[in-house]
């Protein structure tokens, strides 16, 4: 069994936090961009909204 620290990580495009590989994403890990449904469905941030 692999340790959680050994799994690949990505940065969520919405919240900018790191998230790790999960078994349910095994087939399409390359296409995963968000850490959760909440981040995926949240309104897109613009540079004006961030300031």
Residue frames relative to the residue before (quaternion, step in Angstrom):
aa qw qx qy qz dx dy dz
X 1.0000 0.0000 0.0000 0.0000 0.00 0.00 0.00
X 0.3997 -0.7227 0.5169 0.2254 3.55 -0.98 0.88
X 0.4514 -0.6419 0.5415 0.3017 3.52 -1.20 0.56
X 0.6219 -0.5694 0.3829 0.3773 3.55 -1.11 0.65
X 0.6288 0.5544 -0.3328 0.4320 3.58 1.05 -0.70
X 0.6484 0.5377 -0.3121 0.4394 3.61 1.20 -0.45
X 0.5635 0.6118 -0.3912 0.3939 3.61 1.20 -0.31
X 0.5578 -0.5987 0.4419 0.3676 3.59 -1.12 0.58
X 0.2030 -0.7787 0.5833 0.1107 3.56 -1.17 0.57
X 0.1117 -0.7458 0.6516 0.0818 3.52 -1.35 0.47
X 0.4109 -0.6622 0.5599 0.2813 3.54 -1.35 0.18
X 0.4568 -0.6862 0.5002 0.2650 3.58 -0.85 1.02
X 0.4633 -0.7039 0.4686 0.2650 3.58 -0.88 0.94
X 0.6952 0.4690 -0.2820 0.4661 3.59 1.12 -0.52
X 0.8206 0.2528 -0.1160 0.4993 3.60 0.60 -1.12
X 0.3741 -0.7716 0.4436 0.2607 3.60 1.31 -0.13
X 0.5028 0.6229 -0.4418 0.4050 3.60 1.16 0.55
X 0.5084 -0.6464 0.4647 0.3281 3.60 -1.09 0.61
X 0.0135 -0.7736 0.6331 0.0244 3.56 -1.16 0.65
X 0.4107 -0.7393 0.4974 0.1930 3.54 -1.14 0.75
X 0.6739 -0.4793 0.4040 0.3911 3.50 -1.39 0.39
X 0.0830 -0.7724 0.6281 0.0447 3.55 -1.09 0.78
X 0.6344 -0.5718 0.3631 0.3726 3.55 -1.09 0.71
X 0.6611 0.5182 -0.3251 0.4343 3.61 0.97 -0.75
X 0.6733 0.4564 -0.2924 0.5028 3.60 1.26 -0.28
X 0.3324 0.7973 -0.4657 0.1922 3.61 1.26 0.03
X 0.6964 0.4906 -0.2843 0.4398 3.61 0.88 -0.87
X 0.8342 0.1597 -0.0510 0.5253 3.58 0.94 -0.82
X 0.0967 0.8357 -0.5310 0.1012 3.57 1.00 0.84
X 0.6324 0.5466 -0.3395 0.4313 3.60 1.00 -0.74
X 0.7164 0.4462 -0.2503 0.4744 3.61 1.10 -0.65
X 0.5305 0.6335 -0.4132 0.3827 3.62 1.21 -0.28
X 0.0563 -0.8263 0.5603 -0.0126 3.57 -0.78 1.07
X 0.7634 0.3181 -0.1620 0.5382 3.57 1.19 -0.51
X 0.5198 -0.6748 0.4385 0.2867 3.58 -1.10 0.72
X 0.8165 0.0641 0.0049 0.5737 3.60 1.14 -0.53
X 0.6562 -0.4774 0.4007 0.4254 3.54 -1.33 0.17
X 0.6115 0.5670 -0.3463 0.4298 3.57 1.03 -0.77
X 0.6879 0.4576 -0.2804 0.4887 3.58 0.89 -0.88
X 0.6435 0.5356 -0.3261 0.4390 3.58 0.99 -0.77
X 0.7636 0.3781 -0.1995 0.4839 3.58 0.93 -0.87
X 0.4861 0.6649 -0.4363 0.3624 3.61 1.26 -0.11
X 0.5928 -0.5628 0.4217 0.3925 3.59 -1.13 0.53
X 0.5341 -0.6300 0.4597 0.3265 3.53 -1.07 0.73
X 0.3710 -0.7173 0.5457 0.2240 3.57 -1.00 0.85
X 0.1841 -0.7574 0.6141 0.1239 3.56 -1.05 0.74
X 0.6516 -0.5213 0.3620 0.4156 3.56 -1.18 0.36
X 0.6339 0.5231 -0.3369 0.4594 3.63 1.06 -0.62
X 0.6686 0.5002 -0.2988 0.4621 3.60 1.03 -0.76
X 0.6287 0.5540 -0.3364 0.4297 3.58 1.12 -0.60
X 0.6840 0.5099 -0.2854 0.4367 3.60 1.09 -0.65
